[in-house]
Amino acid sequence: MTPHVSVPLPGFTRSNRIPTDIMATEFTPFPPLAQLAADLAAGRTTSRALVETALDRIADPAGQGAAVFMHVDADSARAAADAHDRLRAAGTVLSPLAGIPVSLKDLFDIEGQPSRAGSIVLADAPAAKADAVAVARLKRAGAVLVGRTNMSEFAFSGLGLNPHYGNPLSPYRRGVKGDERISGGSSSGAAASVADGMAAIALGTDTGGSIRIPAALCGLTGFKPTADRIPKQGGVPLSSTLDSFGPIGVSVACCALVDRMLAGLEPRIPAARPLEGVRLGVLTNFVTDGVEPAVAAAVDTALKHLEAAGAIVSEVRFAPLDRLPAINRFGFSPIEAYAWHRPLLEKHRDQYDPRVLVRILKGQPASAADYLDLLAEREAMLAEAARTLWQRFDAVVAPTVPVVPPRVADLVDDDDAFGRTNALILRNPSAFNFLDTCALSLPCHLRGDAPVGLMLAGAPHADDALLAIGRGAEAVLNAIR
């Protein structure tokens, strides 16, 4: 746990502002939001101190701020922090998030800024005329926005590599030259910003795992809400059907708090549900192929402890998942992305990341009949899941991704390895986007080991119930980690 950040005094230098024990492990996450809010309330820190710490870590040449952030709002963040400190001194606190540094994925609209979505294609895009609804809700809650984070171009990859703006890295093996690991995508910079303490929490998007994948590969917690829980107005879409907006943080409580704010609900955290009697269905098909031994061992250990805590753990085969590759011959993301990108492709086709371009063009030959067939197949699978999964289980369990973080060096120059790894990493989480579930990724590896995520998925619109189960599971996992 990162120690409390000290309050800066006039004339203090950077090394004075952050305690020396933090400096030894500078690139560690902030404490959970509840602890930061308590520290602010007790006067143990200030919003300005938290924001300066985040900005220092972004700017530190020993860190990866240049690859993680597309744009840093240093001046406006400082001004907002000072305003929240004055409000707090006057007895006004907008929410438990007030005055705390937050990062935003580069595809969200922020008034007065272009939304580039990690692409040079939109480098000269006009500035947004208004905030995205999700951004506006965070601002109203008092979040201090420190900047826009890097991402897979147009959010169309699960690996997080970006040939235009750099590759954010997982904290795992990051200091070992030649063995650096991907942070996962597409919300690569979002996860890295939290893992390295450049923000206390990050806002990302998830169309096929883009919140849960980087959370898993960076040892963090990520929550994908039911797709229509959070308004999606304002920003660059990937798939209007599958896109979900949600948080990456250091705990389920952090994600739950921000999720409820994004949903326009009372900013309270669902109480942890005791695991006694909670019905967990462990999938035995589709999501289990190609699972690395380290991932299998970590997940198996986690499940044994959840069962010991009282959960009813049962294996389940959901046969319709085996049809997904055939059903997604085109898929929602390629079809809907191609429809959105057509005007840009006419003018800027040669500026796209070739690995993203090929995925967008996969949707070009799809007909209206193909799209209608896809919709019908999805409705049929949702109905089957309602009958055979959500009546039997409170949550379904799978490895978030079947592998530990892959090496950057193995992927950057090898298109075949990139394609195989991308498909493998997206496979598990994207199945639950197709099923329109809410889904949570929890770290379940031992500290110091390669990061592994345990995914819990709940029925559509059972978001608060899943978060409550997630808090109970997290307490068990933290005790063994």
N, C-alpha and C positions, 0 to 999 in steps of 0.2 A: 504494500500500500504506500503510495506516495505521501510523504509528510505534508502537513499544512503549508501553504504558501504564505510567507510572511508579508506584512503590510509594508510597502515602501515608504521611506521617510525622505524628506527633502534632501537632495544632494547625494542620495545613495546611488551607487553604481550598479550595473547589472549583477555583478558577483555578490553584492550585498543584498540585492533584492530577493534572490532565491537562496534559501539556506544551502550550506555547503554539502549537506548530505544528499540534496537533490542534484547538485551539480555532478556528483559522481555517477548518477544514473539519470542523466538529464532527459533522455528520450524515453520516459515512461509515462503512462497515462495519468491524467488528472484523477483525483478521487471521484467516487460516484457523485451524482448531482445532489443527492440528499445531504451528503457531507459538506459539499461546497456551499449549499444554501444555509446549512447550520453555521458554518464558519463565517459567512457573510453576516448572518443575523447576530452572531455573538461578537462581531468586531474583530475576529482573528485574522481577517483578510478584507480586501476591498475588491470591487469589480475591476478597478484599474490595475490592481496587482495581478489578478488572474489574467487579464487581457495582455498585460506586458509580458507575463511568463509565456503565454501562447505565442505572441509576436516574436519574442526572443528565440524561441525554439524554431519558428518558421525561418528566421533570418540566419540562424547559426550555420556557418559554413561546414561544420562537422555533421550536420544533419541533412535531411533530404527535402527541406522546404521548397526548394526550387522545382523539384519534380512533383511534389504533392500539390502545390497550389498553382492555379492558373492566374489568379489575381488576389492580391492581399489588400484589404480595406483598412490599413493601419490607422489612418487619421480618423476616419468615421468610427472605427471600433473604439479608439481612445475617447472620442467625444461621447459616444453612447455610454461607455463605462463610467465616465465622470458624471454624466446625467443620472445614471442609476445610483451612484453613490450619494448624490445630492438628494434624490428621492428617498433613498433608504434613511438618510439622516433626518429627513422630514417625516418619517413614519409611513412611507408609501412603498409597498413591494408589489409589483404587478403579478408575480407568480413565483413558484419555486425555481423557475428558470431565469428569473430576472438578474441581469448583470453577469451572466455566465457565457464564456466564449463558445460559439457554435460555428461549424463550417457547413458550406452548402455545395453540393455537387454542381458542376458547371452548367448543367442543362436547365436549371431553374431560373426563371425571370426575376431579376432585381431591377427595380426602376432606375433608369439612367445608365444601365450597363448592358452590353451585348451578351447574349447567351450563345456561346460557341459550341457547347456540347463536345468539347475535346477535339474540335476539328478546325483545320485551317480553311475549310470551305466556308465557314461562317465568321472568319476573322474580321471581315468588314461589315458584319451584320449591324443593322441599326440598333441603337439602345432600346431596351424594353421601356414601354410607356407606363407600365404598372408592375407591381410585384405579383408573382404567382400567389395563388390563394394560400398555399402551404407556407410560403415565405412571409406573407402578411400576418398569418396567425402566429408564427414564431416571433415576429417583431412585436406584435401586440402583447405577447407573453413576456417581453423584456429580454429576449435572447440578443446577445451582442454578436453580430455577424463579422467574423474575422476575415473571411474570404471565400473564394470559389475553388473547389478542388478538382484536380485532374481526374480523368476517366478514360475508359475505352472509347474510341471515337464513336459518337452517336449511340453510346451505350450498347454496342452490338458485339460484345465479346465477354466471356466469363474470366478472362485471364488478366485484364487490366494493363496490357502493354499498349503504349501509345507512341508511334513513330514520330509524331509531331512535337510532343511536349515532354517526353520522358516516361520512365517506368517507376512508379511508386513501388516500394519494396515492403515485404513482410518484415517484422522485427526479427523473425527467426533466421539465423545465419547471416544477418545483414552485414556484420562486420568482417565476414570471411570472404576475401577477394576471390572471385570466380565461382563462389557458391551462393551468391545472393538469390533470394527466392521471390517469386511474384507475390504481390499483395492480394491478387484476385480482382475480378472485375464484375460488372463494369465500374462499380463505385470504388475504384482502387485508391484514389486520393482521400476519399471520405474515411475509409478504414485506417489508412496510414496516418491521417491527421489525428485520429483518436489514439492510436497505438503509441504515437510519439509525443503526445501531450501538446499538440498544436491547437487542439480544440477539446472541449470536454465532452462533446457529442457531435455527431455529424448527421446531416440529412442526405439520404441517398434515394435511389430508385431501384426497383426490383421487377424485372419483366420475365426473367428466367433464372433468377438466383442472385441478382446483382447487389443485393444487400447481404444475403446470407453467405455467399461464397467468400467475399473479402473478410467478413466477420470471422468465419471459420479459419481462414488462412492466416489471419493476424491475431488469433487468440482472443477475439472480442465477442460481444453479443449483438446479434442483428435481428430485427423484427420486420417481417413483411406482412402488412395487414391485408385483410380481404380487399380486393382491388378497388371496389367502389366506396371504401370507408373514408378515404381522404380525397377531397376534390383535386382534380388533375389539371385545372385551368392554369395556364401560364408556364410556358417552357417548351422544350423540344421533345416531342414524343418518340417512342420506338414502336410500341404497339398499343393502340387505343383500347384493345380488349384486355391485355395482360398487364399493362403498366401499373405498378403500385408504388406509393411513396412511403418511406419509413426511416427509422433511425438506426444508427450504429453507435453503441456505447459500451460501457464497461460492466453493465449489469442489466438484468431484466427490468428492475425498477426504473432505471434511467430510460430505457426504451419505452416502457409503459407510460411514463409521465409525458414524454414528448409525443408519443402516439396519440394520447387523448387530447393534447393541445392541438395537434394537427387535425384531429377529427372534430374539433369544435366542442369537445366535451369538458366537463369539470376536471381540472388538473389534479386529479387524485390518483394514487397508485393502487391497483387492485391488490387486496391482501393475498398473501401466499396461501395457496390451498394445500393442506396436509396431503401427503401422497397416499395415505391409508385409503384403499379402495379405488384409487384412480386407475382407470382401465387404459393401458398402453398397448397398442397393437404394433408389433415389430414386423415390418415388411420383409418378406423372404424372397420376393422376386423383383426383377428389374433393377432395383436400387442396390443390389448386392454384388452385381457383376464387377470384376476388376477392382475390388476393394483391397488396398494394400494391407499387409499384416499389421502395421502400426496403427492404422485406422480401425481395423477390425478388433484389435486387442483393446484399444481405448474405449470403443463403443460397447464392447461386451462387458468390460469392467464397470462402466457407467450403468448399464442396465441391471447388472447384478446388485449394485448398491441401491438403485431406485426400487428394485423389488424388495430388498431387505428393509427399505423404509416404508413398505406397505403397499407399493403400487402392484397392481395385478398385471403382470407382463405376459402377453400371449403373442405367439407368432401368427401372422396372417399373410395369406397370398391374395393379392388383388390382381386377378388375371388380366383385366382390361389394360393395365399399364403396359403389358407386353405388346399391345397393339400401337402404342404411341409412335414409334418410328414410322410405321406405315401411315398412320393418321396425319402425322406432321410431314408428309411428303413435301408440302410447301410450308405450312405453319403460319400462325397469325403474325409473328414478327416480320418475316420476309414480305408477306403480302401487304401488310399495313405500312411497313417502312417504305417499301417501293412506291406505294401510292403517295406518301408524303414527300419523298425525295425526288420524284420525277422532274420538277422544275430545276432543282439544283443539279441533277445529273446531266441535263442538257447543256449546262454552262461549265460545270466544274468537275466532271467525271474523273479527269486525270489527277485531281487533287485529293481524292479519297484515299484512305488507307486501303491498299488492295485487298487485305484480308477482311475488311468490313464491306467493301464494295461487292465482293463475290457473294456475301450473305444477303445483302439487299437485293441483288439481281436475281437471287433464287426465287423471289416473288414475282418477277416479271411475267413468266409464262402462265401463271395461275389464272384460271378463268373465273367468272362469277359463279359457275356451277361448282368449281373446286372450293371456293370460299363458303358457299352454302353447305356443301358436304362437310366441311370442317366444323362449321357451327353445329350441324346436326350431330356429328360424332361427339363433339364436346358435351352437348346436352345429354346425350345418352350415357356418357361416362359419369357426368355429375349425378344423374339419377341413380346409377348403379352404386356410386360411392355413398349416396345418402342411404341406400338400403343396406349395404354390406359393410361399410366402414363406420359411418357416424352414428348408427344405431347401436353398434357394438362397443365403440371405443370413445374415450374422451380425447385422446390424441393418438396419432400415428407417428411412429418413430423410424428414422433412417439416418445413416451418416449424411451430414450435409453435403460433403464431397467425398469421393472414395479414396482420395490420395492426400498425402501431406503436401505442403507448398512445393510446386515444381521449381527447378532452377531456371532463372531467366536465360542463362546461356544456352540452355537446351531448346529454347523456343524462338528466340529473336530472329534467327537466320534459317530456320527449318520450317517451311510451310506445312509439310506433312505432319511433323511433330506438333506444331501449333494446332492444326485442325483436329488431330486425334485427341490431344489434351483438352482442347476447348470443349469438344463434344462430351468427353468424359466428365469434366468438371460441371458442366451445365446440366447433365442428365438428371440427377436426383432432385435438385431444387426446382427445375423447370417442370417436372411432373406435377408439382403442387401448385404452380401457377396455372397449369392447364385445368387442375381440379378446383380452381378458385378458392383455395383455402387461405387461412392465415397461417403463418409459419414462423418459427423461432429457431435460431441457431445458438446453441450454448457451447462454450468451450468445455471439453471433457478430458483433455490430456493432462498428464502430470506436469506441473510447472518445470520448465527447462527442456521438456520434450518437444518434438515437432507438434505444432498446433493441429488439433482435431476438433471438428464441430459435430455436435449431436443435434439433429433437427427434430423438432416436435411440430407437428402440423395438426390444426384443428379444423372443424367444419366451417364452411363459409359463414361469416358474421358471428363466429364464436370467439372473437378477438380477446375480449376481456377475460373470458373463461380460460383461454389458452395461456394468457399472460399470468394468470393466477397459478396455473399448474406449473408454468415455467419458473416462477419464483420458488415454488416448493422444490422442484427438481434442482434448481441452481443451488439451493442451500445444501442439499445432499452432495452435489458434485464439488462444491467449494470445500466441503469438509474433507474430501478425499484427495483433492488436487494438491 
